[in-house]
Amino acid sequence: MHAADTALPTTTSAADDGAADPGSLGVGTADEDWTGDAEFHEYSRAVDPIGSGLTSTIPVRSFPASLHGDGPTRIVPLDLSAELRVTYTATSPGLLASFMILRPGEMVATAPDATSELYFCLRGSGRSVFASDRGADDQSTGTIPWEPGDVVVLPAGCTTVHTADDGEDIGGAVLYRVTDAPLLRYLGVRPHEPRFRPTRHAAAEIRAHLDAALADPDAAARSRIAVLLANAAHRSSRTVTHTLWAMYGVLPAGTEQRPHRHQSVALDLVVACEPGCYSLVGSDLDASGTIVDPVRVDWEPGGAFVTPPGRWHSHHNPSGQSAFFLPVQDAGLHTYLRSLDIRFASR
């Protein structure tokens, strides 16, 4: 890689950006009446493919901050494809999360088959220069600057070059990225049109709204203290894109967020925390509303973890400083399908 004022090589990841593998659809023995692939199963034995093990479950999984430590410019996918039994890179059935590491003055180019891309700047600063082959004339090209705490979402059809600012005192940048490319791979489709315009949620505005929520006299009685990141194109769902839901939340010192669950998968990014913060995840609650036999997930700044759908989970901060986190879910899609089914444990 070279300085920003010279010709720059491009780092890409085919698996990350949903490049299709060559091949053909498997075809069974077909007769002239095309019944060769037809199968039949007795209902009571086939109705629960997850319970029977035919369809894999989604694991609770942590990804350490060391994945975006020192090293070259690169994209590091948080890959659970083996656990999900799919042939393409994925973190959940419908989403792919990655860390994008950019050395000073270096860049990465992306052009995914996805309808939504979300970026959160963990550290450093830089810019994303996009060109869309599907946008309106005034939205077909542009440059979006970003700095720590900014959230940027890009629609379908964007070819984008992400570049970290250069300088001897700048250590490069790290972006956390989530796309819905696995959903499109499962459906066997490519995006047809953008559903929103490129949008930046500025860190200063996010924190101002979060501070206002924290200062509200009723804050302590609420299930969580957070700001939903939304988009003007999706006011009926109040989600950041039509498939993605994102929230910037705070867990004040010495508090816990009581158990809750939802049918969307949560890809949780820990933005900042002190040692001792953790989450508990489990399938059941006891009579007091406490998670039974939970799996403990310890937090670390810059780390990420997966919370499976339908599992009860609670967040705990016994430290002396507030913790901040960014869950990204496929709840935009679930909200549209009316299937999110979020529930909270009784106090």
C-alpha positions in Angstrom: 0.0 0.0 0.0 1.1 3.5 -0.7 0.4 7.0 0.5 -3.0 8.6 -0.4 -1.5 10.8 -3.1 -0.2 7.9 -5.2 -1.9 5.1 -7.1 -3.6 2.9 -4.5 -4.1 -0.9 -4.8 -7.5 -2.2 -3.9 -8.2 -4.8 -1.2 -11.5 -6.7 -1.7 -13.1 -9.9 -0.3 -15.2 -11.8 -2.8 -16.8 -13.9 -0.1 -17.5 -10.9 2.0 -19.2 -9.1 -0.8 -21.4 -12.0 -1.8 -19.8 -13.1 -5.1 -21.7 -16.0 -6.4 -20.0 -19.4 -6.8 -20.1 -21.0 -10.3 -22.3 -24.1 -10.5 -25.7 -25.3 -11.2 -28.9 -26.1 -9.3 -29.0 -29.7 -8.3 -31.7 -31.6 -10.1 -33.2 -34.9 -9.1 -34.4 -37.7 -11.4 -37.0 -36.1 -13.5 -39.6 -37.8 -15.5 -41.6 -36.2 -18.3 -44.2 -35.0 -15.7 -41.4 -33.3 -13.6 -42.1 -35.2 -10.4 -38.5 -36.3 -9.8 -37.7 -33.8 -7.1 -41.0 -34.0 -5.2 -40.8 -35.2 -1.6 -43.4 -35.8 1.1 -43.1 -35.9 4.9 -45.6 -36.7 7.6 -46.3 -33.4 9.4 -45.7 -34.3 13.0 -42.2 -35.7 12.2 -41.1 -32.9 9.9 -42.7 -29.7 11.2 -39.7 -28.8 13.5 -36.5 -29.1 11.4 -34.5 -27.0 14.0 -35.6 -29.3 16.9 -34.7 -32.4 14.9 -31.2 -31.0 14.0 -31.9 -30.8 10.2 -31.7 -27.0 10.4 -28.8 -25.8 12.5 -29.3 -23.4 15.5 -27.5 -20.1 15.7 -24.7 -20.2 18.4 -23.8 -17.7 21.0 -20.4 -16.6 19.7 -17.9 -13.9 20.7 -15.3 -12.2 18.4 -12.4 -10.6 20.2 -11.1 -7.1 19.5 -7.7 -8.6 18.6 -9.2 -9.4 15.2 -8.8 -5.7 14.3 -5.4 -5.2 16.0 -2.1 -4.6 14.3 -1.7 -5.8 10.7 -2.3 -4.9 7.1 -5.3 -3.2 5.5 -8.0 -6.0 5.3 -11.5 -7.1 5.8 -12.1 -9.7 8.6 -15.5 -11.4 8.3 -17.0 -12.7 11.5 -17.7 -16.0 9.8 -20.1 -18.6 11.2 -20.8 -20.3 7.9 -19.7 -23.7 9.2 -22.1 -23.5 12.1 -24.9 -22.3 9.9 -24.2 -25.0 7.3 -24.0 -22.5 4.4 -21.5 -22.3 1.5 -21.1 -18.5 1.7 -19.7 -16.2 4.4 -22.3 -15.3 7.0 -22.5 -14.3 10.7 -26.2 -15.1 10.9 -28.7 -16.5 8.3 -29.4 -13.0 6.9 -26.4 -10.9 8.0 -22.7 -10.7 7.7 -20.6 -8.6 10.1 -16.9 -7.8 9.5 -14.1 -5.6 10.8 -12.6 -3.4 8.2 -9.0 -2.4 9.1 -7.5 0.5 7.2 -3.9 1.5 7.5 -3.1 5.3 7.3 -3.8 6.5 3.8 -4.8 3.1 2.5 -8.2 1.9 1.2 -10.6 -0.9 0.7 -13.1 -1.1 -2.2 -16.5 -2.8 -1.7 -19.4 -3.6 -4.1 -21.6 -6.2 -2.3 -24.7 -7.9 -3.6 -26.7 -6.4 -0.7 -29.6 -4.1 -0.1 -28.1 -2.5 3.0 -24.6 -1.8 4.3 -24.0 -0.3 7.8 -20.7 1.0 9.0 -19.7 2.1 12.5 -16.4 3.9 13.0 -14.6 2.3 16.0 -11.5 4.4 15.7 -9.7 6.7 13.3 -11.2 8.9 10.6 -11.5 8.8 6.8 -14.0 8.9 4.0 -16.1 6.6 1.8 -16.5 7.6 -1.8 -19.4 5.9 -3.4 -20.8 5.6 -6.9 -24.3 4.0 -7.4 -25.5 2.5 -10.6 -29.1 2.7 -9.4 -29.5 6.0 -7.6 -31.1 9.2 -8.7 -28.8 11.6 -10.5 -28.2 13.8 -7.4 -27.4 10.7 -5.3 -25.4 8.6 -7.7 -22.0 9.7 -6.4 -20.7 11.2 -3.2 -18.2 11.4 -0.4 -19.1 10.6 3.2 -16.5 11.6 5.8 -16.5 9.6 9.1 -14.9 9.8 12.5 -15.2 7.7 15.7 -18.9 7.1 16.7 -20.3 7.9 13.2 -22.8 5.4 11.6 -23.1 5.3 7.8 -25.6 3.3 5.8 -25.4 2.7 2.1 -28.1 1.3 -0.2 -28.0 -1.3 -3.0 -25.9 -0.6 -6.0 -23.0 1.2 -4.3 -19.4 0.6 -5.3 -17.5 2.3 -2.6 -13.8 3.1 -1.8 -13.1 3.5 1.9 -9.9 5.4 2.8 -8.3 6.1 6.2 -6.9 9.6 6.8 -3.1 9.8 6.4 -0.5 11.4 8.7 2.3 10.4 10.9 0.2 10.8 14.1 -2.7 8.8 12.7 -2.9 5.1 13.4 -5.3 4.2 10.7 -9.0 3.4 11.1 -11.3 0.5 12.0 -14.9 0.2 10.7 -17.4 -2.3 11.9 -19.5 -3.4 9.0 -22.8 -5.3 8.7 -24.6 -6.2 5.4 -27.6 -8.3 4.4 -25.7 -10.1 1.7 -26.3 -13.6 3.2 -30.1 -13.0 3.0 -29.8 -12.3 -0.7 -27.6 -15.3 -1.3 -30.2 -17.5 0.4 -32.9 -16.1 -1.8 -30.8 -16.4 -4.9 -31.4 -12.8 -5.9 -29.5 -9.6 -6.5 -30.7 -6.1 -5.5 -33.0 -4.3 -8.0 -33.2 -0.8 -6.6 -32.1 1.3 -3.6 -34.6 1.7 -0.9 -33.0 4.7 0.9 -30.3 7.3 0.3 -26.8 7.1 1.6 -27.0 8.5 5.2 -24.7 9.4 8.0 -25.7 9.5 11.7 -23.1 11.8 13.2 -21.5 10.8 16.5 -22.2 14.1 18.1 -25.9 13.9 17.3 -26.1 10.3 18.5 -24.5 11.2 21.8 -26.7 14.3 22.2 -29.9 12.3 21.8 -28.5 9.6 24.1 -27.6 12.1 26.8 -31.1 13.5 26.6 -32.6 10.1 27.1 -30.2 9.4 30.0 -31.2 12.7 31.7 -34.9 12.0 31.4 -36.4 11.5 35.0 -38.1 8.3 33.9 -34.9 6.8 32.4 -34.2 4.4 35.3 -37.7 2.8 34.9 -37.3 2.0 31.3 -36.2 -1.3 29.8 -33.2 0.3 28.3 -31.6 3.7 27.7 -30.8 4.0 24.1 -31.4 5.8 20.8 -32.8 4.0 17.8 -31.0 5.0 14.6 -33.7 5.5 11.9 -34.0 6.7 8.4 -36.6 9.1 6.8 -37.2 6.5 4.1 -38.5 4.0 6.7 -40.7 5.9 9.1 -43.2 3.1 9.4 -40.6 0.8 10.9 -38.3 3.4 12.5 -35.3 1.3 11.4 -32.0 2.4 10.0 -32.7 0.6 6.7 -35.5 -1.6 5.5 -33.7 -4.7 6.7 -31.4 -3.5 9.4 -32.3 -2.2 12.9 -29.6 -0.4 14.9 -29.5 1.0 18.4 -26.9 3.0 20.3 -27.3 2.2 24.0 -25.7 3.0 27.3 -25.6 0.7 30.3 -24.9 3.0 33.3 -22.4 2.1 36.0 -23.8 -0.4 38.5 -26.9 -1.3 36.5 -28.3 -4.2 34.5 -30.8 -4.4 31.6 -33.4 -7.0 32.5 -34.0 -10.1 30.4 -35.7 -9.7 27.0 -35.9 -11.6 23.8 -36.9 -11.1 20.1 -37.0 -13.2 17.0 -34.3 -11.2 15.2 -30.6 -12.1 15.4 -28.6 -9.5 17.3 -25.0 -8.8 16.2 -23.7 -6.8 19.2 -20.7 -4.5 19.1 -19.2 -3.3 22.4 -18.2 0.3 21.8 -16.7 1.0 25.2 -16.7 -0.7 28.7 -14.7 -1.3 31.8 -13.7 -4.8 32.8 -16.5 -6.8 34.4 -19.3 -6.0 32.0 -21.1 -9.1 30.6 -24.3 -10.5 29.1 -26.2 -13.6 30.1 -28.0 -15.7 27.4 -30.4 -18.6 27.9 -33.5 -20.4 26.7 -35.8 -20.1 29.8 -36.7 -17.9 32.8 -37.5 -19.1 36.3 -40.5 -17.8 38.3 -38.6 -14.7 39.4 -37.7 -13.7 35.8 -34.1 -14.8 36.0 -32.4 -16.6 33.1 -32.0 -20.4 33.8 -28.5 -21.9 33.2 -27.3 -18.9 31.1 -24.2 -18.7 28.9 -22.1 -15.8 30.1 -20.5 -13.5 27.4 -17.8 -11.2 28.8 -17.6 -7.8 27.1 -14.4 -6.0 25.9 -14.1 -2.7 24.0 -14.2 -3.3 20.3 -15.4 -6.9 20.6 -18.5 -8.3 19.2 -20.9 -11.2 19.9 -24.0 -12.9 18.5 -27.2 -13.2 20.4 -29.5 -15.9 18.8 -33.1 -15.3 18.1 -35.7 -16.3 20.7 -33.1 -16.5 23.5 -33.5 -14.5 26.7 -30.6 -12.2 27.3 -29.7 -9.6 29.9 -26.8 -7.1 30.1 -24.9 -6.3 33.3 -22.4 -3.5 34.2 -21.0 -3.9 37.7 -18.1 -1.6 36.9 -17.8 2.1 37.9 -18.1 3.5 34.4 -20.9 3.6 31.8 -20.7 1.0 29.0 -21.8 1.7 25.4 -22.9 -0.8 22.8 -24.4 -1.0 19.3 -26.7 -4.0 18.5 -27.5 -4.4 14.8 -30.3 -6.8 13.9 -32.3 -8.0 11.0 -35.3 -6.5 12.8 -36.1 -4.1 9.9 -37.2 -7.2 8.0 -38.9 -8.7 11.0 -40.8 -5.5 11.6 -42.1 -5.5 8.1 -43.1 -9.2 8.4 -44.7 -8.4 11.8 -42.7 -11.2 13.4 -40.3 -9.4 15.7 -42.2 -10.5 18.9 -40.0 -8.6 21.4 -40.7 -9.5 25.0 -39.4 -8.4 28.4 -39.2 -10.4 31.6 -41.4 -9.2 34.5 -39.8 -7.3 37.2 
